[in-house]
């Protein structure tokens, strides 16, 4: 685990804008009309609608996506009662987690009141503002009363995450850990060290899963809680044991199947672990120092199944796996509560997710290749992108079925998709691409079959139903790599182009290429030698119709690939150039940028081709192109060099394609700011239009622009490069492309191939 210094932590919170969260407008506010709609007089109308029907607050305000994180600072992390104001950084941090994992807005509210009655009164008075209340860092036993009262008096979800968050995640972990070792939850002996809010809630949820009360021993700072002890509160009294033969932790864990620590560090010794039953389960959840270290537990008992609250060990029990998604599901159905049915639905959804194949993004973050359900992985990782769709949907469905939802959801697949879009895991565009490709899967050749990223992408594309993959590479090496990565190659064709069995095909391809390029000085022997190269061989598969599309680029330089594609595939007859573009999905909309790969310093004629190709491609994605030709100057303010080249290209485009809304030369500012452009340059063909296609004057500017966006804005999704203007669907990918990047390009290549087939059929 990375060591965090005091100086680094203070610098993090102080630097730039102090704190960790902010409020941003979600509606337009630049014009006087905007402000009149946002405030007086326009705001009166939604006010009156809400007065008539209070539930309309969910329609016209942020109530349905707004949670209050409320604390009085009496039990802040491991710091204890440090006061309401001192706990504010923690509450802001909780707000940050709500936003990045659940897309939920948060106001953190620190209430300087320790009296439970007065604290509840304060929360009850401000509750109309919110769609949910997250109670945080309130000490026991007051937290039990506060939560129960607020659940009774408020008509919105209330949850004390210190209790239920840990309970839900650890219950999912316990369910799965017992499944891994084949033990019956009704028969296991459970020891819980700690009797605070989290311990009480966890143990009650374990009982709801099937743990028998008579098999539970709970300890506090005085030892085993027994029924003959005086002064027990109601919560401890419920778990008090009648046994008189156990008093200490060492006596309690002897022969126990499960230890759950919610206490303090280093209280469980190796000797105690050795005394536990076979395949002991240890959840050492004290933070930052667990009840026993992972190393000591494994050294004492190699058969142990271990969880901690730390990120640097397997099976982390982290509340962020639960609370953002529980509230997300509750908010989306306008729930009046978070009840036991919803919590149990979250338990099962989290547990079930750990048994599904792990997405590549999770493996990449944790620097592993094949996480799979078992001793080292029985709880999903916090970065798993599927948590929001699986857990939130399960919670929402439970809310509806248990009768606490004000709003129904009927199309669950659509709802899950919307959750993925919410956090930028997918967009409507990528969903549409996948849906279209899976409706018309094509044969796609993946050039670098022995590259882990390419192999994973091919397997994923096959699983998504997007394509019928063909991997190029040594079949034995690919099989070995697939085994290491725990990937199934069923239904995937492997072509070892260097194998003697492929000699006839290599020779046939060589003859075809020689005939095609005879006037370019090609000889048969030269062409035959080239067929041992994956790019030549793979493109020839597409050229001859033995495959429909080709993807390459993880190993090969672009310049080499461009040379091959020109020789084998060629450029469409209506153009003299081909180009590449990237799609930028952002909060401001979808933008198409060209040329980002092929033409280093295009002249006027090349810019004309690039603009026409970009416009054609935008239509391919069922959008109407509105094209801005970019320069460092605006409309003749500079009459030399690159600006003049762009100006001449625009003149030519206006002449050849008068129906395409295209103009320039202009700076990016004027391309993207409609009001400023229309005010300063009302004569443009882009007046009253929103630009969605941007053509840069050279490769450096285009490539630098999208790369900068990629590095500076994590909310931006970038798809590409997409090759346009070739006779067949050939696509190059970036050297550092992720599995998702490759699958996205695969979907585009499939659609490209399908459209080509339709065009060919229409011309026959």
N, C-alpha and C positions, 0 to 999 in steps of 0.2 A: 504494500500500500504506500502511495506517495506520502511523504512526510510533509505536513502543512505547518509552516512557521507562522508565528503571530504577525510578523511584518507582512508576509505575503497575503494573509487573510485580511488584514486591515487595509492594505493597498487595494485589494480586489474590491472591497466595499466602498472605498472612498474615491477611487480614481474616476475621472470623467464626471458623469452625473452620479451623485451619491445614491446608494441603495441599489436594488436589483429589479424594480418593476416601475412601470409608468402607465399612464392612461393615454390612449390614442383615439381620435375621432374615427367613426366608421362611415360617416356620411360626408358628402361634399359640403364645403364651407367657404369657398373662395369668393362667391358673388353675394350681392345684397339679397338676391332671391333665396340663395341657400340659407343665409342667416335668418331670413324671415320665416322659412320653413322650419329651421331647427329651433328657433325660439319664438318670440312674439312677432306676428300674431298666429303663425301656423301651428305652434305647439298646443294651442288651446283645443284643437280638434281631437288629437289622441287622448288628451286629459279627460274630455267629456265622454269619449268612448269607454275609457277605463272606469269612470265614475258609474256608468250604466252597467258595465260588465267587468268586474275586477280581473277576471281571467284574461282580459284583453291586454293586461300589462305584459303578458308573454308575447303578444303580437307586436306591440309598439315600443317596447323598451328592452333593455339588456337583461331584465330580470331572469329570463330563462337560461341565461349563460353566465350568471353572476353568483359567486359563492363568497360568503364572508368567512375568513379564517380568524377566529376569535379566541383570545387567550387573556388570562389575568396574570400570566407569568409566574405561577406558583410551582411549576414543575418543568422547567425549561431544559430539554435534552438531559444531559448529565449534570447540569449546573444547579438544579434545585430551584428554590424560591428566590429568584433574582429580580422580580418585579416586572410589571407590565411593559414599561418602556424598554427595559433591558432585553426583553424577549422579542422586540420588534424585528431584528434581523432574521430571526428564525421564521417569523410569520411571513415576512417578505419572501424568504426562501421557499416556503410552502406555496406561496402564490406563484412563484416562478415555475415550480414543478407542475402545478395545476395547468399552467398555460402551455408549457412545452410538451407535456404528455397527453393532456386532455383537451387542449384548446379552450380552456375555461378561464374566464376573467375573474379576478379576485380583488377584493378590498381587504387588506389586513386591518383588524381592529383590536387594539390593545385596551382592555377595560381595567382601570385601576380600582378594582373592587374584589376583596377576598370573601366577603359575605355572600354565600350562595344565593340567598333570596334576592339581594340587591343586584347581584350579577345577572340573574335570570331576568329580572325586571328590565335591566338595560338592554339585554339581547332581544327580549320580546318587543320592546318599543321600536327597535330599528329593523326588525325582521321583514317588514313589507318591502324593503329595498331589494331583497335577495331571493334567489331561487333555491338556495340551500345554505346550511350553516355547518362549517367544519370547526368543531371545538378542538383546541390544541393546547397541550402543555398545562393542563389543570390538574392539581394534585388529587390523589385519592384520600379519603373517601368522598370528598365534595363532588368530584367529577361524576360519580354515579348518580347522585341526586340531580345535579344540573342537567345532565343529559336526559334523564327520565322525565323531568318536569318539562323541559323544552320540547321533547317529543310529544307530550300531551297537549301543550298549549299552542304549538305552532302548526301551520298547515303546509310546511315545506320540509324537505329532508334535513334531519339533524344527525350528525355522526361525530362521536369523539374518536378521532383516528388513532390516538394512542392506545385505545382499547381495541377497536374493531379492525383497524388496518393490519396490525400485527397478527391478530387472531385469524383473519381471513387468509393471509398469505401462508402462515405457518400451518393452518389446517389443511390447505391444499398440499403443502409439502409433506405433512404427516400422512395424509391419505396415500400419496404416491410412494413415499418411502416404505410404508408397510406393504404396498403392492410389489415393490421391487424385491423385498425379502420374503414375501409370501406369508406374512403374519396376519391373523384375524384381529381387527381393531377392537372387537368385543372382548378379547382375551388378554390384551397387552396390559402390562403394569406401567403406569405413568407416574413420574415424579416431576413436580413443578416447583422450581426454586424461585421464590418471589411470590408476593401476594398483593401486588399493586393492581392498578387499573388494567394494565395489559395482561397480567397473569390471570386475573379473574375472568376477563372476557375470552382469552384464549382457551382456558380450560372448559368454559361453558360451551364453546363452539366445538371443541373436541368431543364433548359429550353428545352434542347434537349429531356428530358424525358416527357415534357408536361406542366411544370409550365409556366403560362402566364406572359409575361413581365409586363403587367399593374398591376399584383398582387404582384409585388416585390418591397420592400423597402430596400435599402442598406444604411448603416451608416458607416461613418469613425469617426475619433477622434473629428470632428467638429459637428457631428450629422447627420441627414438624408441628403443624397446627393440629392439636388434639382437642377433642370435645370437652375434656375436663379443664381446659385452660380458661381462666376468667378474663373478662374484658374484651372479648372478640366482637368485632363489628359484624353486621349481618352477612356481608360477603364472605368473610373468613369462616364464620360459623357454618355456612353452607357446605364448605369443603373440609370441615374438621373431621378427623378420623377417630374411630373408637379404639383403634389399636393402641396398646400400651407398650409394645416391644420395640418401637422405633422412635427415636428422638432427634438424631443427628442426620445430616445429609449423607454421611457414609453408610449409616444403617438403612436409610431410605432407598438409596440406589442399588443396594446389594440385590442382585437378581432382577432388577427392573429392565424393562424393554426399551423405555423411552425416557430421556431426560430433557426437559425444557427449562432453560435458564433465562429468567427475566429479572436478574438481580444485579450482581456486580462481578467484576473480573476475578479470575484465578481462584475460584472457590471449589472447583471440581478437579480432583487430583487424578493422576494416572492410575493410582491404586483403586480409586473409586470406579473408574471406567473399566478396569480389569474385572471388577466384581459384578458387572452387569451381565445380562443374559446374552446369548449368541446374537450376532448381528444387531448390536445396540444402535439405537437412533439417538443422536445428541444434537439438540438445537441450542447452541450457546449464543444467546442473543444480546447479552450485555454489550454496550458500545461505549467507547471504541475498543475496550479490552474485554473479550469474551470470557465466560466462566472457565473455559479451558481453551488453550490455543489449538488450532487445527493440527499443527505438527505434533503436539503432545498427545492429542486424542488418537491420531493415526498410529503413533509409535506405541501407544499402550494397547490398542486393539485395531489391527489392520482391517478387521471386518466391520468397523464402525461406519455408519452413514451419518455424515456431518453437515450441519448448516450453521452459519454464523450470520451476523448482520453486515459483514464486511464484503467489499467488492472484489478483494484479491483472493478469495477462496471459492470453491464450488458451492452451489446451492445457497446463494445469498437470499436471506429473507428480508426483503426491502419493501416498505410500505408503498413505495411508488408503483409497485406492481398492481396495487389495488385502488387506492383512493381516487386518482384522476378518472379512472374508468367507471368506478361505482357511481360517482357523482355525475359523470357524463351520461350514463344510462338513465339515472334518476331525473336529471334535468330535461332530457330529450322527450320524456313522456309527462313532464310537468307533475312529477310524483309529489304526493303529500307527505311521504315518509321514506326512510330506508329501513325496511323491516327485515325480519329473520329470513324470509323467503329470498329476498334480494341478496342478502349476505351469503346465503348458502349457494345461490346460483353463481355468485362470483367465485366461491371456493371451487365448485366443480368445473367452471370454465377455465380457471387458472390451472387446475390439476390436469384437465384434458389437453390443454395447449402444450404442456411439457411432453406429451406422448406423440405429438405430431412432428414431422420432419422440420428441422431448424432452418430458418431462412439464412441465406448467405450473409446478409448484413450482420447477423448476430455472430456468426463464426468469425467474420472479419474483425469485429470490434474486440473479441476475446482472443484473437490470434490462434484459432484452432480450426481444424478442417471438418471434424465429424462429431459435433455434439449430438448425442442421442440419449434417449430415456434410459436411465440406469442409476447406479450408485453415485456417479459424479454429476448427474444432471436429472433432478426430479422436480425442479422448480424453474419456470421460465426466467430468462434473463430480463432485467429491467428495460433493455433496449429493444426487445422483441416488438416489431412494428404491428404484430397481429393482436396484441393485448387490447388495443382500443376497440377493435371491431368485435372480437370474441367476448371479452368481459362486459363491455358496455351493452352489447346486444342481449347477453344473458340476463343482465340486471334489469334492463328495460322490459324484457319479456316477463320476468318474474314480477315486476311492478304491475304490469297489466293484468297478469293472471291472478295476482293476490288482491286486486281491487284498489290499489292506491294511486293509479295513474289517471290523470285528467285527459290525456291525449293518447290515441291509439296509433300503433304502427302496424301496417298490414303487409307491406313489402319489405321483408327483412333483408333480402339480398341488396336491395337498393339502399337501405339504411346502413348496412355494413360498408357499402361502397362510399357512401357520403362521409363516413367516419375516416376512411383512408384518405379521402380528398381533403378533409378538414386539416389534417396534420401534414399534408404535402407528400404522403407516402405514395399516393397516386393522384392523378388529376383526371378530370372528365375526358381530356384528350387521350391519355394513356389507356383509360378504361375502354374508350371507344376503339382505339387501335387494337387492343387485345381481343375485344369482342368481334371486331370485323375479321381479324386474322384467324381466330379460332373457328369462324364460320366457313372459311375457305383455306384450310391449311395447305401449304405447298412444300415441295422438297427443297430444303435449304442446306447448302454445303458450308460447313464451318472449317476454315482453313487450318487453324492450329488446334487440332484435336487433342494434342498432348499438353496443352496449356490448361491449368486448373480452372481459370476463369471461363475459358471457352467451353470446356467440358461441362462445367456446372450450368452454364447458360443453355447449352444444347439440351441437357437433361430437363432443366426447368421449362424451356420452351415446349418440349415434348409433353411434360406434365400439364402445362397450361392448354395443350391442344392447339398451339399456334402453328406448329410446323411438323414435318417429318424430317428429323435431322439426319445429315450425313456427315460423319466426322472423317477428316483426312488425317492420317498418321499411322504409326506402327500399332497394329492391333493389340499386340502383347503389352506394349507400354501403356496404351490407353486402358486396357483391362486392369492392369496393376494399379494405375492411378485412380480409376473408378473404385476399386476395392478400398484403397487408402481413404478415399473421400466418402466412402459408404454410399455410392451412387449406383443406381440400377441402369444398365445399358439395354434393357429389354426394349425392343422395337426401334433401336437406333442402329443405323447402318454404319459400318466402319470400312473405309477404303484405304488400304495401304498402297499408295500409288507407286512405291518402289518395289513392291512384291512381284516376283516373276509372273504371277497370275494376271497382273495388270499390263503385261507387255503388249498384248494385242491392242488394248485400248490406248496406251501411250502412242503406239505407232499410228493408229487410226487418227488420233487427235493431231499428231505431227503432220500427217498428210493433209488434213483439212486446213491447218494453220499455214502450211507451206503454200498451198493453193491460194489462200486468201491474201497472203502477204508476198506473193511471188515478185511483184513489181517493187518491193521494198528491199530486195536483195536477200530474202530468206532462202536458206537451203534446208532440205529435209533433215540432214544430220543435225543442224543447229536447232531446228524445231523439236526434233526428237530428244535432244539433250535438255531442252527447256521443260519437257513434260515430266522430268523428275523434280521440278519445283512446284510446290503446292499451289501457288497463285496461278501459274499457267495451267496446271492440270485442272484445278477447281473451276476456273473461268471457262475452260473448254467444256466442262460438264454442263455448264449453263448454256454456252454457245450452241452445243449440239442438242439441247433439249433433254439431256439425261438428268438434269436438275433444273430447278426454277429460279434459284437465287444463290448468291455467294457472299459470305462475310469473312473479312480478313482484317489484319492490322495490328494484332497484339505483338507480333514479332517484327513485321516488315516496315521499312521506312516508306513514308507516303510517296516519295519521289519514285521509288522502285515500283510501287503498286500502280501509280498513275501511268508509268511506261507500259506495264503489262496490260492494263485495261484498254489503253489506246490500241495496242497491237491485236488483242484477242477479241474484244467486244466492240469497240468503236463508239463514235458519237452519233447521235441521231441526225439524220440527214438535213433536218431543218436548222441545225445549229453548226457552228464551227468550233465551239468550245463546250466543255461540260464544267460543272461547278459543284460545290458542296454548300449545304446550309445547316444551321443549327436552329432548333426550336427552343425558345425561351418561354417557359410558363412562369408567370409572376403574378403578384397580387394586382398589378395593373392590367393584366391580360396576357394573351399569347402573342409572341412576336417571332418573326422568321428573319434570320440574319444570313446574308450571303456576301461574298464567297469566303468561307471560313477554312478552306483547305487547299484548293487546286491551283488557282491562278494568282501567282505571287504579285505581279504588278500589271494588272490588265490595262490594255489600251481602250480606246473608245469603243471599238467594235466588240471587244470582249465584255465590256461593261453592259453593252446592249444585250448580249446573249445572257449574261448573268441575271440581269433584271427580268428578262422574259422567262428564263428558267425558274427564277424565284416565284414569279407570279403564277406560272403554270403549277408549281408545287403547292402553293397555297390553295389553289383550286382543288388540287388532289386531296387536301385535307378538308374539303367542303367549306372553305371560307372564301370571301371575296377579297382579292389582294388590293391593298392601298399602299403604294410603294413610295418611299422616300430615298432619294439618291444623296448620299452623305458626302460632305466635304468640310474643310475647315472654314469655308466662307459661305455667304448667302447670296444667291441670285446675282452673280456678276460683280460682287464687291471685290473679288480678286480675279484677275484675268490672265493668270499664268499657271503653268505647271499642272498639278493634279486637279485643281479647281476647274481649269479650262477643259480638261479631259472629261470630267463629269458633266460639265455644261453641254459639251457637244453630244455626249451620250444621251442626255435628256432630250435635246432637240431631235435627235434621230428617233428616239422612242416615241415622242409626240407625233412624229411623221408616220412611223410604221404602225403604231398601236394607239390610235386616238381614243379608243374606248377604255383603256386601262388608266385608272386614276394614279398617275405617277408624276413626280416633279422633283426638282432640285436645281442646282446644287444647294444644299442647306446643311446647317449644323444640326447635331443630334437634338439639341435643345428645342429647336423649332419643329423638328420632325415629331417629337413626342408631346409637345405642349400645343394643343389645338388652338386655344384661345390666343396665346401669344403669336403663333404663326398667322392666324387669320386676321389678327389686328394689325400686325406689321406688314404682312404680305397678302392682302386680300385677293390678289390676282391669281393665286396658285390653283392648280387643278385639284388640290387636296382640301380646298375650302369646305368646312363643315364635315370633314371626314376624319376618322381616326386611323392613323398609320398602324399597320400591322406587319409590314415588310420593309426591311432596311437593307439597302445595298451599299456596302462600303467601297471606298476607292481603291483599296489594296488589301492584300492578305494580312499584313501586319495589323492594320486597324481593326479589321473584322475579328480576327482571332484574339487579339488583345482584349477587345470589348467583351466578348462572351466569357473569356477566361477570368477577367476581373469580376464580372457579375458572379461567376461561380465561386470565386474565392471570398468575396465580401458579403454575400447574401445566402445564408443557408436555406432560406425559404424559396429560393428560385430553383426550379427544376429545368435541367437542360438535356435535350434529346438531340443526338447527332454524333458525328456528322452524317448527313443524308446526301448521297450522291444523286445529282439530277442531270439529265441530258444524255445518259448512256443508252445504248440500244437494248441492254438487258439489266436486270436488277443486280448490280454489283455494289456492295457497300463496304467502306473502310471504317474501322472504329479507331478511337484514340488509344494510344499505347497504354495508358493507365485506366482504361475502361473497367467499370465494375460489372458484375454479373447482370445486374438490373439494366445497365446501359446496353449491354449486348442483347438482352432479351427485347428491350425496346426497339432497337434497330432491326432485330429479327422480325418483329411484328410489322414494321414498316416495309421490310423487304418482301414479306409474304403478300401484303396488300399490293405492293408494286408489281409483283409477279402475276397476281390474279388479274389486276387491271390490264396488264400487257396481254394476257391471254384473251381477255374480252375484246380488246382492240383488234388483235389478230383475227379472231373469229368474225368480227364485223367486216373486215376487209376481204374476206374470202368469198 
